[in-house]
Amino acid sequence: MQDGEIFVEASSLWKNRSFLLLWLAQLTANIGDQCYSFALLWYLLQATQSGTVLSLLAIPEMTAGLIFYLVGGVLADRFNPRSLMVGADLARIFIAVLVGIMAAMSVKQFAFFLAAQFLIGVFSSLFHPARTVALKAIVPVDQLSRSNAILDTTFRTVRIAAPMTIGVAAAWLPLSSLFFINAFTYLLSACFLYALGRIPRSQTLEAGRLTAGQYFRDIGSGIQELRSKRLLFIILLFSNSGFLVWQVCWNVGFPFLANGMGQGDGSVLAVLIGSYGVGNLFGSLYMARLHYQRHLLIVLFGWLVQAIGFLLLTMGPSFHWLAFLAAGIAGIGGPLIGIPAVTAIQTKAVDSHTGKVYALHMLMFTVFSMISSSMGALWLGKWRVEQLFLVSGLFLTIMCAIGFAIERKAKQQQHQTHSA
């Protein structure tokens, strides 16, 4: 056994009790998250009848990520990740219950729900770096990619399957009850995480009281870790750069394309999103079986698949069947981008900086996504949707070409180093 790791002799991840508990925690929390999202969107739609209100819901959570992801990364590297995850779940129980009570009382003040979204973002920003660190501690290094793929597959499967069940439940139960169901799933998640026991950490990790000065020194050491691991920085840069166009395609391109295809029929958008989700699921299942060491190469292939899907979507208004196929193709690329990036962090960053590097990764994602959303506001109504997908697909293709050249050069340098 290595320091900071809980290993089992069995080759199967499912015989690893710690991984199974972490997986059960995610499964239950993911189901609850779908209940919360469905209930919140539907409640606010009925209460406000405003698309603008719904579009603003994502802003507080993204803002919280910008502010607190680094906090979560520092805490995950200094303290026991199980305690942080359990604490985040307990806090989210309180928020879900409070929102459920407000919904049951027919409270319609939008500011309250924005504040709740901000708090959800805060505790999610504390949870995810801790989970990344915990997974590194309980799974052998050679199984990290597969474990990340299993967690990703679980998330995407729930996102596809849960809405149908939730929709049926919402027809029989008060809408506010879905918030309480979410709170119960967080409670289950907290129980599974608590059952993990104390997760051993490397002796090189610091603990104890965290002062403001130490906090900023910790962030500086995380940045220095990325500077010293040039390949890891490049992997994270390319895994996030594509979101400069992906976010606007998702938030603007897909709805506008569906509206043009269906002439106002909202079910077309649901099928497009569903096709993308099915592609995601296939991508996750593929990653669960793939053995690789060249993380950047897989990331670039993921974006290239996305680019092919976006370019095919330019013909969606003329050939509707092709639009659904193209959405599925684009969806396959998602897991090929996200899973190798997280695995690279867990395998290339040292134990004392894993949480902070993951937080920096998520900070990059948030910044690129917010820039993309801002560009979407400029593009909205000024470009035809075919042009949006065409430019986005070409951008991703050029980005991948540059990335492949860098990856090939890095591989050659590595080979020359080994030969010497």
Backbone hydrogen bonds, N-H to C=O, Kabsch-Sander energy under -0.5 kcal/mol:
donor,donor_aa,acceptor,acceptor_aa,energy
5,E,2,Q,-1.7
6,I,137,A,-2.5
7,F,5,E,-0.6
15,K,12,S,-1.3
16,N,13,L,-1.8
17,R,15,K,-0.9
20,L,16,N,-2.5
21,L,17,R,-2.2
22,L,18,S,-2.2
23,W,19,F,-2.8
24,L,20,L,-2.5
25,A,21,L,-2.2
26,Q,22,L,-2.1
27,L,23,W,-2.8
28,T,24,L,-2.4
29,A,25,A,-2.1
30,N,26,Q,-3.1
31,I,27,L,-2.0
32,G,28,T,-2.1
33,D,29,A,-2.6
34,Q,30,N,-1.8
35,C,31,I,-1.7
36,Y,32,G,-2.5
37,S,33,D,-2.8
38,F,34,Q,-2.4
39,A,35,C,-2.4
40,L,36,Y,-2.8
41,L,37,S,-2.4
42,W,38,F,-2.4
43,Y,39,A,-2.6
44,L,40,L,-2.5
45,L,41,L,-2.0
46,Q,42,W,-2.3
47,A,43,Y,-2.1
48,T,44,L,-2.6
49,Q,44,L,-0.6
49,Q,45,L,-2.1
54,L,50,S,-1.3
55,S,51,G,-2.1
56,L,52,T,-1.3
57,L,53,V,-0.5
57,L,54,L,-1.0
58,A,55,S,-0.5
59,I,56,L,-1.0
61,E,57,L,-0.6
62,M,58,A,-2.0
63,T,59,I,-2.5
64,A,60,P,-2.4
65,G,61,E,-1.8
66,L,62,M,-2.0
67,I,63,T,-1.7
68,F,64,A,-3.0
69,Y,65,G,-2.0
72,G,68,F,-2.7
73,G,69,Y,-2.4
74,V,70,L,-2.4
75,L,71,V,-2.5
76,A,72,G,-2.4
77,D,73,G,-1.4
78,R,74,V,-1.0
79,F,75,L,-2.7
84,L,80,N,-1.5
85,M,81,P,-2.5
86,V,82,R,-2.7
87,G,83,S,-2.5
88,A,84,L,-2.3
89,D,85,M,-2.3
90,L,86,V,-2.5
91,A,87,G,-2.1
92,R,88,A,-2.1
93,I,89,D,-1.8
94,F,90,L,-1.6
95,I,91,A,-1.8
96,A,92,R,-2.5
97,V,93,I,-2.5
98,L,94,F,-2.3
99,V,95,I,-2.6
100,G,96,A,-2.4
101,I,97,V,-2.3
102,M,98,L,-2.2
103,A,99,V,-2.5
104,A,100,G,-2.4
105,M,101,I,-1.7
106,S,103,A,-1.5
107,V,102,M,-2.9
110,F,108,K,-0.6
112,F,109,Q,-0.9
113,F,109,Q,-0.9
114,L,110,F,-2.0
115,A,111,A,-2.2
116,A,112,F,-2.1
117,Q,113,F,-2.2
118,F,114,L,-2.0
119,L,115,A,-2.1
120,I,116,A,-2.4
121,G,117,Q,-2.3
122,V,118,F,-2.1
123,F,119,L,-2.3
124,S,120,I,-2.1
125,S,121,G,-2.0
126,L,122,V,-1.0
127,F,123,F,-1.7
128,H,124,S,-2.3
130,A,126,L,-0.8
131,R,127,F,-2.2
132,T,128,H,-2.1
133,V,129,P,-2.1
134,A,130,A,-2.6
135,L,131,R,-2.6
136,K,132,T,-1.6
137,A,133,V,-1.3
138,I,134,A,-1.4
139,V,135,L,-1.2
143,Q,140,P,-1.9
144,L,141,V,-1.4
147,S,143,Q,-2.4
148,N,144,L,-2.7
149,A,145,S,-2.2
150,I,146,R,-2.4
151,L,147,S,-2.2
152,D,148,N,-2.3
153,T,149,A,-2.8
154,T,150,I,-2.4
155,F,151,L,-2.2
156,R,152,D,-2.4
157,T,153,T,-2.6
158,V,154,T,-2.4
159,R,155,F,-2.1
160,I,156,R,-1.4
161,A,157,T,-2.9
162,A,158,V,-2.7
164,M,161,A,-0.6
165,T,161,A,-1.1
166,I,162,A,-3.0
167,G,163,P,-2.6
168,V,164,M,-1.6
169,A,165,T,-2.4
170,A,166,I,-2.8
171,A,167,G,-0.9
171,A,168,V,-0.6
172,W,168,V,-0.6
172,W,169,A,-1.2
173,L,169,A,-2.4
177,S,174,P,-1.6
178,L,175,L,-1.4
179,F,176,S,-0.9
180,F,176,S,-1.1
181,I,177,S,-2.1
182,N,178,L,-2.0
183,A,179,F,-2.0
184,F,180,F,-2.1
185,T,181,I,-2.2
186,Y,182,N,-2.0
187,L,183,A,-1.7
188,L,184,F,-2.3
189,S,185,T,-2.5
190,A,186,Y,-2.6
191,C,187,L,-2.0
192,F,188,L,-2.5
193,L,189,S,-2.5
194,Y,190,A,-2.4
195,A,191,C,-1.8
196,L,193,L,-1.2
197,G,194,Y,-1.5
205,L,202,S,-1.7
211,T,209,R,-0.7
215,Y,211,T,-2.4
216,F,212,A,-1.9
217,R,213,G,-1.9
218,D,214,Q,-2.6
219,I,215,Y,-2.1
220,G,216,F,-2.3
221,S,217,R,-2.1
222,G,218,D,-2.0
223,I,219,I,-2.3
224,Q,220,G,-2.3
225,E,221,S,-1.9
226,L,222,G,-1.6
227,R,223,I,-2.1
228,S,224,Q,-2.2
229,K,225,E,-1.2
230,R,228,S,-0.8
233,F,229,K,-2.1
234,I,230,R,-2.3
235,I,231,L,-2.5
236,L,232,L,-2.3
237,L,233,F,-2.6
238,F,234,I,-2.6
239,S,235,I,-2.0
240,N,236,L,-1.1
241,S,237,L,-2.1
242,G,238,F,-0.8
243,F,240,N,-1.6
244,L,241,S,-2.0
245,V,242,G,-1.6
246,W,242,G,-2.1
247,Q,243,F,-1.2
249,C,245,V,-2.0
250,W,246,W,-2.4
251,N,247,Q,-2.8
252,V,248,V,-2.3
253,G,248,V,-1.8
254,F,249,C,-2.6
256,F,252,V,-2.2
257,L,253,G,-2.7
258,A,254,F,-2.6
259,N,255,P,-2.3
260,G,256,F,-2.1
261,M,257,L,-2.2
262,G,258,A,-2.8
263,Q,259,N,-1.2
264,G,259,N,-1.0
265,D,262,G,-0.6
266,G,264,G,-0.8
268,V,265,D,-1.4
269,L,265,D,-0.5
270,A,266,G,-1.5
271,V,267,S,-2.1
272,L,268,V,-2.4
273,I,269,L,-2.8
274,G,270,A,-2.4
275,S,271,V,-2.6
276,Y,272,L,-2.2
277,G,273,I,-2.4
278,V,274,G,-2.3
279,G,275,S,-2.1
280,N,276,Y,-2.3
281,L,277,G,-2.1
282,F,278,V,-2.2
283,G,279,G,-2.4
284,S,280,N,-2.4
285,L,281,L,-2.4
286,Y,282,F,-2.1
287,M,283,G,-2.2
288,A,284,S,-1.8
289,R,285,L,-0.5
289,R,286,Y,-1.2
290,L,286,Y,-1.0
292,Y,290,L,-0.5
295,H,293,Q,-1.5
298,I,294,R,-1.5
299,V,295,H,-2.3
300,L,296,L,-2.5
301,F,297,L,-2.1
302,G,298,I,-2.2
303,W,299,V,-2.1
304,L,300,L,-2.3
305,V,301,F,-2.3
306,Q,302,G,-2.0
307,A,303,W,-2.6
308,I,304,L,-2.3
309,G,305,V,-2.3
310,F,306,Q,-2.6
311,L,307,A,-2.5
312,L,308,I,-2.2
313,L,309,G,-1.6
314,T,310,F,-0.7
314,T,311,L,-0.9
315,M,312,L,-1.7
316,G,313,L,-1.7
318,S,315,M,-0.7
319,F,315,M,-2.4
322,L,319,F,-0.6
323,A,319,F,-1.3
324,F,320,H,-1.6
325,L,321,W,-1.8
326,A,322,L,-3.0
327,A,323,A,-2.3
328,G,324,F,-1.8
329,I,325,L,-2.3
330,A,326,A,-2.8
331,G,327,A,-2.1
332,I,328,G,-1.3
333,G,329,I,-0.8
333,G,330,A,-0.8
334,G,330,A,-0.6
334,G,331,G,-0.9
336,L,332,I,-0.7
337,I,333,G,-0.9
337,I,334,G,-1.4
338,G,334,G,-2.3
339,I,335,P,-1.8
341,A,337,I,-1.1
342,V,338,G,-1.9
343,T,339,I,-2.4
344,A,340,P,-2.5
345,I,341,A,-1.7
346,Q,342,V,-2.2
347,T,343,T,-2.0
348,K,344,A,-2.6
349,A,345,I,-1.7
353,H,350,V,-1.9
354,T,350,V,-0.8
354,T,351,D,-0.7
357,V,353,H,-2.6
358,Y,354,T,-2.3
359,A,355,G,-2.2
360,L,356,K,-2.4
361,H,357,V,-2.2
362,M,358,Y,-2.4
363,L,359,A,-2.1
364,M,360,L,-2.2
365,F,361,H,-2.1
366,T,362,M,-2.4
367,V,363,L,-2.4
368,F,364,M,-2.6
369,S,365,F,-2.4
370,M,366,T,-2.4
371,I,367,V,-2.3
372,S,368,F,-2.3
373,S,369,S,-2.5
374,S,370,M,-2.1
375,M,371,I,-2.3
376,G,372,S,-2.0
377,A,373,S,-1.2
378,L,374,S,-1.0
379,W,375,M,-2.5
380,L,376,G,-2.1
382,K,379,W,-2.7
383,W,379,W,-1.6
387,Q,384,R,-0.6
388,L,384,R,-1.7
389,F,385,V,-2.2
390,L,386,E,-2.1
391,V,387,Q,-2.9
392,S,388,L,-2.2
393,G,389,F,-2.7
394,L,390,L,-2.4
395,F,391,V,-2.5
396,L,392,S,-2.4
397,T,393,G,-2.0
398,I,394,L,-2.5
399,M,395,F,-2.6
400,C,396,L,-2.4
401,A,397,T,-2.2
402,I,398,I,-2.2
403,G,399,M,-2.4
404,F,400,C,-3.1
405,A,401,A,-1.7
406,I,402,I,-2.0
407,E,403,G,-3.0
408,R,404,F,-2.4
409,K,405,A,-1.9
410,A,406,I,-2.5
411,K,407,E,-2.3
412,Q,408,R,-2.2
413,Q,409,K,-2.3
414,Q,410,A,-2.2
415,H,411,K,-2.1
416,Q,412,Q,-2.4
417,T,413,Q,-2.1
418,H,414,Q,-2.1
419,S,415,H,-2.3
420,A,416,Q,-2.0
